[in-house]
């Protein structure tokens, strides 16, 4: 059934060619009319088969086809049976009646596609109609009307045909502009009426061109093909879509449309130029009238094009400044507004909040990207509700948002607003199928006080956000708030890469004591920055920023090399100490970590058992599968693995046992206060006992005094570390510090140190 239109088209074109090849006469006329009748029958079959939404259009075209076939039959009867001149005759009345029927069918198709898409379509149609009308007037209508010796009826009928063709052409143009995408049925319909119009126009020109008049019987092929194409269009399955409403679309000016409009505009000048070259009287009046009609149409069309371009430019500008996922402003618009605010000569004051969603990768891995996107959108909506109408809310990065609020004018207000927004964003977010909570960090600035330039403001906002991540309330304001946390200004952090390259970083070492024996068995490597202007800076001042700007990899490699180099040197001096180095989540997930560690051990000639690598429980949980692979490879290498700051995360000890770790370091927050806090003491004791069952060693951090050390001894804790035992010191001072600890602590612990690590 779907191929029936192809068979009909093939057989119909073959029959049309055969008909034209037949000698003129009644037999040829009969075949001619039968082909026309087949076209009308095909239309009715197609309507019955596919049941289009607006069958009236096809009924009108079928009626027009039947009327045209009747005219063909009557014309042939006059010419070959009655031997009477068929023009003008009742056959012409039938031909001319078919034009409005065809035009009506096309109009219904146009209307069925939906209402006109604005005046642009009407303007373009009118411009094309004026151009074609001028050609019809010059070459068809005027010569026919002014023909000498012709009766009035002959002239009227002769003029009516070109007018009917202009009408059909106009409706065909309207159909073309109403189509969103041309399908097979619309192409066949256009081809059908195109063949009819070409045949009509050439036939009309034959009256004045003898060479055409001698072969007008060949033009029958055009009309016959018109019948066949119309029938094939109705038999094609896409004919149903031809009369269905078309999706709304913006009236765009395509290249073919521009070419057609340009050709219509050029008709007048080209016509006058041709007539002047040919030496014939120019049609000045006709060209002047057509120009008078076309110029206003062109002016209005140009105005509409300019407005359309302005609208598109505004839309593109809006899209360029909008984040697709959240509908908020994007970083580009935010930076532009920030730049405008800081360059304001009147010194406008505003608050700048930088907000980051923590553990977003975990959310994405656990709940999926669609839920992650829904969370980002919900956070954007809530931010819009939390901020005033004068505030600009933007998505600054994958999981980062910015707020520029002119109602914030003081540092205290900025910090309070940061806390308020953080607390509000951490309330449950109701999504379509679940409710989730997110953890948020907020950095705050007051502009221009905290950032006189755009680049500086963005850097300092990042620094404030890094400081916020390290605080319990996860909120920080640049300046006073950051000074309390010891975080550096971003311009100083920008020097960190150079400091790593020039070895301006130093590593200090804090002893780790085995409580049972009182022996110092190892040290933890803690990096410091010997800044030329700010002096010795602690890790909290620059490590969060190093993670944020992607320098944590080179920084960790620097510390690892320094620690292993020093370990090898101590070994040569007779001091047997292990060295512990901290790893961040970026280090753990880096593809080359295991290879880097293996190469560093070989480079410095240190055994793997002398190296301890520390990770936090949160670091391991970011990507558990990847963590298991990397940690297993390091464990097989012989490296000691430990969990640092245990107790501050959300993982159970039994869960962490899945990791190939052999040591836990209890966070100082539990150890420091356990003398006076029974709850802290209970937590430490239960951790030590459970770790012993799981065959894990426990190191207690934050030991500030001997009383705490003795309490840990009674709990049978494996090791201790803290200022009460020894502060971090440069490498040259480590042997002296170890000797002093091992001299003092045995009396405190009531033990005897087996001095295996320090030679006399």
N, C-alpha and C positions, 0 to 999 in steps of 0.2 A: 504493500500500500504506500509506503514512504517513497518508493522509487517510481510511482505512477506518474509523477510530474515530469521525471526525466524521459520516460517513454513517450509521454504526450508531446513534450518539447521536441524530441528527436523526430518523431513521426510527423509532427505538425510542420516543422521547418522543411523536412524532406518533401512533404505534400505541397507546401507553398512554392518551393523551387520547381517542382514538377508542374504545378499549375501555370507558373509564369512561362514555362517552356512550351506550353500548349499553344496552338494557333488561336487567334482571336475568334470568338464565336460563342454560340450558346453553350456548347459543352464546357468550354473554359469558364463561362460565367457560373454554370451549375457547380463545378468543382470549387470555384472561388467562394460561392455562398455557403457551400457545405463546410469549408474550413472555418468561415466566420461563425456558423451555427455551432460548430464543435467548441469554439472558444466560449460562447455563451453557455453551452451545456457544461463545460468544464468548470465554469464559475459556479453554477448551481450545485454541481457535485461537491466542489470544495467547501461551499457553505454548509451543505448538509453533513459532510464528513467531519469538519473541524469546528463547526458551530462557534464562529467568532462572536465577540462581545457586541459588536455593532454590525450585524449582517446587512443593514440598510445600504451601507457603502457598496457592498458587493452586488446587491440587487440593482442599485442604480447603474453600476458599471455593466451588469448583464443586460439591463434594459437599453443602455446606450449601444451595446454591441449588437443586440437584436435589431435596433432601429437602424444602425449603420448597415447591417447585412440586408435589411429590407430595402434600404436605399440602393445598395449595390445591385440587388436583384432587379429593382425597377429601372435603374440606370441601364443595366444590360438588356432588359426587354426593349426599352426605347431605342437602344443603339443597334441591336442585332435582330430583333423580331419586327418591331413597328417601323424600324428604319427612320426614326424621328430624332432630330437633334436633342440630346438629353440635357442640354444646359441652355437656359434654366428650365427646370421641370419640377414636378412634385418630388422627384428623387432628392433635389436640393433641399426641399423642406424637411425631408427625413434626415439628411446629413446634418443640417443645421440644428435639428432637434436633438441629435445625439450629443452635440457639444455641451449643452447645459447638464445633460444627464451624466456625462463623464465628469464634468467639473463638480457636480453635486456629490458624486461618489468620492472624489478626491477630498472635497471639503469635509465630508463626514469622517473620513480617515484622519484628516488633520485635527478636527475637533475631538475625535476619540482619543488621540494621543495626550490630550489634556489642554487646558486653556493656553492661549498664546503666552510664550515666555517673555512678556514685556513688549514694548514698542519696537525694539531693535529688529525683530523678525519682520514686522510690518514695514519698517523703513527700508530694510534690505530688499524685501519683495517689491516695494514700490520703485526703488531705484532700478532694479533689474527690469521691471515691467516698462519703465519709461525708455530704457535703452532699447529693448526689443520692439517697443511700440514705434520708436523712431525708424528703426530698420524696416519694420512692416509698412510704415507709411511711405517711405521713400521708394521701396522696391516693389511693394504689392498694392497697397491701398490707393495711393495717388495715381499710379499708372492705370489701375483699373477704373477709378472714378472719372478720370479725365480722358478715357479712351474715346476717340472720335467715332461717331456714328453708332455707338452702342445704345440700345434702349435703356431706360431708367431701371427696369427690373433686372436686366443683366448686370448693370453696374452695382446695384444694391446687393444682389446675391453674391457677386464677385468680391465685394468689400466685406461681406459678412464672414467669409471663410477665414481671412487673416485675423479678424477680430476674435473669432472662435479659437483660433490657434493661440493668440495672446492670452485669452482667458485660461486655456488649458495649461499653457506654460506658467502662468502665475500660480495656479493651484499646485502644479508640480513642484515649483520652487518652495511653496509653503509646506508641502509634505516633506521635502528634503530637509528643511530647517526644523521641522517638528520631530524628525527622527533623532534619537540618541545614538543608536548604533544601527547601521544599515544591515538588514538581514537579506536572505535570498528572495523572499517575497517582495520586499520593497524595491530591490534591484530589478526584479522582473517587471513590476508595475511601472517603474521609471523607464525601463527599456521599451515597454509597450507603447507608452505615450510619446516617448522620444522618437520611435520609429514612425508613429502616426504624424507627428509634427514635421519631421523631416520630409516625409512623403508629401504632405500637404503643401509645404513651402516650395519644394522643388516643382510640384505640379502647377502651383500658381505662377511660378516664374516662367514656366513653359509657354505661357500665353505670350510673353514678350521675347522669349529666346527660342528661335526656331530649332536649334540643335537639341534642346530638351523636348520640345513639342513632338519631334519625330520619334522619340523613344519613351513616351509617357507610359506605355504599357508595361515597361520594366519597373515603374514605380509601384505596380501592384504588389511587388514583393515586400515593400515597406508596410503596406496596410495589412497584408496577410500575416507577416511576422508579428505585427501589433496584436492581431487576434490571438495568435498562438502564445505569445508571451503573457498576455492577460490570463488566458486559461491556465497556463503553467503556474503563474503566481497564485491563483486560487487553489490549485491542487497541492501547492507546497505546504508542509506542516507549519511553517513560520507565518503563514497568513493570519493565524489567530493572534499572534503578537502584534501584527501590523495595525490592528484596531483596538489594542489594549492600551490603557494609560501608560505613558512613558514616565520614568522617574524624573523628578525635578532636577534641573541642572542650570548652572550659570551660563548666560548667553555669551559664549566665547567666540571670538572672531578667528576662525580657522583659516589656513592658507588658501584652500580652494574657494572659500567664501570671499576672501580679500581679492583673489584673482578675478572672480566673477564680477565683483563690484567695480574693480578697476577697468575691466573690459566694458561694462555698461557705461561708465563715465567717459571712456575713450571713444565711444561710438560717434558722438557729434563731431569732435575735432578730426577723427580719422575719415569720416564721411566727407567733410568739407575739403580736407586735403586731397582725397582721392578725386573728388569732382573737379577741383582746380587743376590737378595734374592731367586728368582726362579731357579737360577743356569743355566740360558740359556746364550748364547753368547750375550754380550751387543752390541747395535748399536752405537758404539763409533763414527763412521764416520758420521752417520746421525745426531746425537746429536751435534757433532762438527760443522757441516755445518749449522744446524739450529741456533746454538749459534752465529756463525759468522755473520749470517744474523740479529739475534735478538739484539745482543749487541749494534751495531751502532744505530739501531732504538730506543732502550731504552735510550741510551745516549742523542740522539737528543730530545726524548720525555721528559726526565728529565730536560734538559735545557729549554725546552718550559714551563714546569710546574713551574720552578723557576722564569722564566720571567713573567709568568702569575700571580704568587703569588706576585711578586714585583709590577706589574701593579695594582693588586687589592689592595695591601697595600697602594700604592700611591693614588688610587681612594678613598679608605676608609678614608685616612688621609685628602684628599681634602673635602670629605663630612663632616668629623668631624669638619673641620675648616670653613665651609660655612653655612651661614644662608639660610634656605630653601626659606623663603618668599621673600627675596630681592636679593639673589645671592651674597651678600657682605660677607666679613669675619665675623665670629661670635665673641662673647666675649672671647671664649677660645683662639683663635688665637691672638686676640688683646692683651690679658694679656700676652701671651707668648712673643710677640714682645716687649711689654712694659718692661717685665722682662729682656729680652736680651739687650734692650737699656740701662736700668739703671745699668746693671751689666757689661757694656762695660768698659774695663780698660782705653780706650782712651777718656772717658768722652764725648761721643757724645751728642749734644744738639738737642732737638726737641720740637715742640709744641704739646700739648695734648688738643683737643677741645672735650667737651662733649655737645651733642645737644639733646634737648628734644622737642617733639611735644606736645603742650599744648592742652587741652580739647579733647584728643583723644577718650575718652569714649563717649563724645557727638557726635563726628563724627560717631563713630561706631553705636550708637543707632539711629542716624538720617538717615545715608546713607547706613548702613548695613556693614557687615563684609567684603564682597567682595570689596566694594569701599574703605573701610579702608585699606585692604591689598594692593590695587592698589596705594593708596596714599603713603604707606610706600615704595613700590617699586619705585615709581616716585621720592620720596625724596632721596632714595639711588642712583638712576641714576644721579640726579642733584648734589648730593654731590661728586660723582665721577668726574663729569664735572668741579666742582668748585675747586677741589684739584689737585695738581700736580701729575705726574706719580709716584713720589717717596713716596707719602703719602699712608698710610693704612687707608681705610675707613671700619668701622665695625658696625654691629648692636649690641649694647650692652644690650639691653633689649627690652621689647615689643614696646616702642615708643621712644627709646633712641639710638642715634648713637654716635660713637666715631671716631675721626680723629687723627692720629699720623703722624705729618708732620715734617720731618727733615729740611725743608726750613725755619721754624719759629725758630728764635734764640733769640729774645728779648721779654720782656713783652709787650712793646708797639706794636710790630708786632703781638703778639698773640691776644691782645685785638682788634686791627684793623681787623685782620682776622676773629675774632668771629663776629664782627659787619657786615663785608662784607658777610659772609656766612648766617647770620641770615636774612639780607635784601634780599639776593638772593633766599633763601628758601621760603620766604613769598610772592614771586611773584606767580601768578596763575600757578597751575599745570594742564596741559592738559591731562585728562584721556580719555578713549575710548569714553565715552558718556557724559562727563561733564567736566567743568573746576572748580577747587576748590582752595582755598587759606588756608594756615595753619598758625598758630601762633607758633613761635619758640623761645626757650630760649637757650643761649649758654654760657657755662662756659669754661674758658681757663686757661691753665697752661703752664709754660716753664720748661721743664725737663732737667737736674735733679734739677734745682734751687728750684722749687716749690714742688718737690716730690722726695726725694732721694731713696725711696723704692717703690715697686709696690703697696703694700697695702696703703701706705700713699698717693701716687699719686691718686689712685682711690677714696679715701675718700675726698681728697681735691678737686678733680674734682666735686664730688657730692656737696661739700660745695659751690664751685664757681657757680654751676648750681642753687643751692637754692638761692644764692645771686642775680643771674641774674633774676630769676622770680620776685623778689621784686622791680626791677628797671624799669624805663620807657623805656629804650632801650633794656631791657631783654638780656643784655650782661655783663659779668663780668670776670675779670681775678683774679685768686687767688693771694694774696699778696697785692700789692698797691691798686688795684681796690676793693678788699674785705675789706681792712682796712678802706677805705672811707665809706663803707656801714655798718661797724660794725659787719660783720659776723665773727663767730668764726672759728678757725681751727678745722678740723674734729677730731683731737685727744682730743680736749676739749669737742666737742659735744658728743664724745663717753662716757663721764662721766655723761651725762644727766640722764640716767636711774638710776644711783646710787644717783644722786641729788634728784630725785623724791622720791625714796625709803627712803632716809634719811632726807626728809623735808628741803633740802637746798634751796628750792625755796620759795620766799616770795611774798605776794600779796599786792600791793598798790592800793589805791582807789582814783578815781578822781570824784569830786562832779558834780552833774547834777542839774541845777537851773531852776525852773519854772519862766519864764520871767514875767508873769502877776503879780505874787504875790511876787517874789523875794525870794521864799522859796526853800531851797535845799531839794528835795524830794527823791533823790537816789544817788548812786555812781556806777561807773563802775569799776569792778575788773580787774586790769592789773598785770600780773605776771612778776616778776623779779627773776633773779638768783644771789644769793649771793655766787659768786665763790670764793674759798679760795685764788686763785692767781690773778684773773683778776678783783676782786671787784664786784660791783653791775652791772649786765648786763641787758640791755633792751630786750624786747620780740623779736625785729627784729633780734637779734643776734643768737637766737636758735630755735624759733618757726618754721621757714621754714624747718630747719633740722629735728625737731621733727616730722613734717608731713612726711618728706621723709623717715625717718627710722622707722616709725610706733609707735612713742611714744606720738602722739598727744592725743590718747584716755586716757592713764593714766595721762597725763599732765592736760587735761581739767577736769578730775574727781578730781584731786588735787585742782585745782582752785575753782571748784564748791563747794567742801566740805569746803574749807577755807572761801569762801565768805558767805556761809550759816551759818557756825559756827559764823562768825563775826556779821552777821545780827541778829542772835538770841541773841548774847551778847549785841548788841546795844539796842535791844528791851527791854532787862531786865534793861538796864541803862536809859531807857526812850527816846531813840533816834530812831524815826521811819523812817527808810531809806530802800528803795528797793536796791537790788544789781543786776547789769547787768554782765553777763558772756558771752564771745564770743565763738561761735561754728564754727569749721571748717567743710569742706565738708565731711571729714572722720567721724567726730562726728555725723553729720546729717544722714549719710547713715549707721551708725553702728546699728545692729539689736536691741541692748539692751538699746538705748538711753532713751526712755520714761521710762522704768523701772528703770534705774539708777537715773534719775531725781526725780521720785516719791519716791524712797528709800532714796535719799539724803534729800529731804524735810522732810520726816518722821523722819529720823535719827536726824536731828537738830531741829525739832519742829518748822519749819518755814512754814507759809502759802504760797501757790503757788502764790498769788497775789504780794508777796514781791520779787519774782524772775523774772528777765527779761533775756531772752536769745537772743543774737544778732547773725544774720547770714548776710553774704554779698549776694547781688543779684546774683552774679556768683555762689555761693554755692548752692542756691536754684534751679538754672537752670540746674545744672549738670544732675540731675535725677528728673524731675519735678513731676512725679507720686509718687515716693518714698518720695520726699520732702513734697508733699501735705498730704500724710498719716501721716508722723511723726509730722509735724507741727500742723495738726488738732488734733492729740492725745495730744500734749502738750497744745494746746489752751483749749481743753476740761478739762485738768487738772487744768486750771486756771492761767497758766504761761503767762506773758506778752511776746509777740514776736515782734522783731523789725528788720528792715533792716539796716545794718551798711554800712558805706561808700557809701551811695546812690549817684548815678550820675557817678560812675567810671565804671560801667558795661554797658551792652548793652540792658537792659530790660526797657520797658516803665512802667510808674506808673500804667497805667490801667492794664497791664499784671500782675504786682506784686499784684494787688488787689485781684487776684484769690487766693493768699495765705492768711492764717488766721493771718496776721500781723496787729498790731494796732499802730505801730510807725515807723517813718523813721528818720534815722540819716544822715543828709546831709554831704557829705565828706568835710573835712577841706579845700581842694584845692579850693572850691567855696566860702567858708565863709571867709577865711583869707583875701582874696584880694578884697572883694566886696565894700569896702569903696572907693577904687581908680579904680575899674574895673566895668563899667556899665554892661558888659555882665554877669559877675559873679553875680552881684546884681539882674539882671533880672532873671537869672536861679533860684536863691534862692527864689525870690518873687513868681515866677510862680509855683515852687514846693510847697511852703507853701499854696498858694491859691488852687491849685489842690488837695493837700492832705486834706485840710479843707473840700472840696466838697465830697471827698471820706471818710470823717470821720476818718482820720489818724492824729495822733499827729506827729509833726516835732521837732526833736532835732538838733540844729545846732552845729557841732563840729568845733573846731579850733577858738574859740572866744578869741582873743588876747588882746582886749582893750574894754573900755567902749563905744566908738563910735560905734563899731560893735554891741555891745549888744543893744544899743539904736535903731540902725537901724533895728535889728531883732524885737524889741518891736513894732516899727511902722508897721512892716510887719505882726504883730500878730502871730509871731512864738511861739510855745508852750514852748520850753525849749532850754537851751544853755549849752555848756560844752567847756572848754578850759583853757589854761594856764592863760589867763587874769582873770579868775574867781578863779581858784585854781588848782595847780599842783597835780599830784598823790602823795599821802603820805601814810606811813604805817598806819595800823588800829588804833593804839593808838592816832595818831594825828588827826584823822578824826573829833571827836567832837569839838575840838578847831577850826579846819578849817571851819566847818559848822557855828559855832557861829560867826566867823570873817566875813564870807561872808554875813550872814544874818544881820549883824550889819552895814556893809558898803553899800550894794547894794540898799536897799530901798531908800536912799537919791539920788542915781544915777538914779533909775528907777522912782522915785516919787510914790512909793507904800508903803504899810504897811504890814510887814510880820506877818502872823498869826502863832505864835510860837507854833505849835502843835507837833513839832518833838523834841524839846529840852527842857527838864525840867529845871526849875530854881534851 
